[in-house]
């Protein structure tokens, strides 16, 4: 007669454990889908003693603004392919945007005009994320892939 309550307790434990594990898995899936990045625009800016250069990239075009010392601003536009935009979104989705503003530059050449200061800004999910300034051509390790891809799009 004593074995019956132990079986009921054991059975209840198994049912509870099984149901709670399904609940945890579904909450993991929900939180993963909630972190999808919806990027509106990304820009890369270079500044130095000789002037500035900025490339703003949205889903349809790249707008390049340049201004040399003592010159007026010149703007140029070119289309961006869907393939390039999707690749940019994929690279941005691999970043931890909550840490985006904390990644430090590995070098300091921009402080004595040895390199142009470079900043990457991302507008996504209703927020703006701005990197710390880093030397042109030498981004923080976490930004290396996206920096190289932005360079390939804007310099071509």
N, C-alpha and C positions, 0 to 999 in steps of 0.2 A: 504494500500500500504506500510505502514511503517513496517509491521510485516514480510514481505518477507526478508529484509536484516538481521533482527535479527535471523531468522531461518537459513539463510545461515551462519552467524557467528557462531551460536550455533552448527550446523552440522559440520562445518570446525573444530571447537574446539574439538568435540567428535572424529572425525577421527584422528586428530593430536595426541590427548591424547592416543588413542588406539594403534596407530602405535609406539609411543615412549615407551609405556610400554612393547610391544613385543621386541623392540630393547634392552631395559635394561635387560630383562630376558635372552635373548640370549647371551649378554655379560657376565652375571653372570655365565652361564653354561660354556662358553669358558674359563673364568679365573679359575673356579674350576678345569677343566680338565687340565689346564696348570700347576697346582701345584702338579701333580702326581710325586711321588718320585721314582726315579730309582736308588736303592741302589746297589753299586758294592761290597762294603766290609764294615764290621764293626769290630772294635777291642776294647778290654778292656785290660788295662795294670795296673799292680800292682807293685809298687816299694817301697822298704823299706831298712832298714839297712842290712837285710840278703840277699838281691838280688832282682831280678825282675821276673815277670811272665807276659807273654803276650799271648793273644788268638786272632788270626786274623781269622775272619769268612767270607767266601765268599759263593757263591751259591753251591759249591761242597764239601767244607771241612772246618774243623777247624784245624788251625795250632797253636800248643802250643809251645812257647819258654820259657824256664826257665834257670835261671842262679843264682846259689847260690854264696855266697861270696867266691872268689878265685877259682871258678869252671869255666869250659868252658860251652858255651851255648848248651843246649840239645833241639832238636826239635822233636815233635811228631805230627802225622797227623791222623785225623779220619774223616769219611764222615759225612755230615749233611743231614738230610732228607729234601725233598721239603716242607713238612709240617712245619718244624722248620724255614726254610728260609722264607716262606710266612708269618708266624707269626711275625718274626723279621721285615719284610717289613711293615706289618700292624702297629706294634708298632712304628716304625720310622715315618710312615706317620702321626701319631697322634701328633708328636712333631712339634713345631714351630722352625725349624732349624735356622731361623734368630736370635733367642734368645738363641740358644743352648750354646754358649760360655759365656753367661752372668749369668747363673744360679749358685748361690753360694752354697757352702757346708754348711750344717746346723751345723757341728761340726768341730773342729780344732785339733783333736787328732794326726793327721799325723805330726804336727809340732814338737812334742816331742817324736816321734817314738811310740806313743800309738796305731797307726793303720797304715796300709800301705796306701800310696797315690794311688788313683785310678783315671784313666782317660779313658773316652770313646771317640773313634774317629769314625766318620761315613764318608765314601766316597760315595757321592750321587750326581747325576745330574752334574757331572764334577767338584764338589767342595769338599773340605775336611772340616768337622766341628769337632772341638775338644772341649770337655767340660773342665771346670776348674777342677783342682784336688779336690777330695773329699775323705773322710775317707772310707776305705773298709767297706762295709756293711751299710753305711749311706749316700746314694746319695741325691742330691737335690730332692725335692718332684716331680718335673716334670720328672725326670729320674728314678724314683723308679720302675715302671713296666718294663721298658726295662732292667734295671740293674738286677732285679730278674730273668728275662727270660734268659739273658746272663749267669748268674750264673748257672741256671739249665742246660743249654746246655754245658757249658765248664767244669762243675764239674762232669758230669755224665760219 
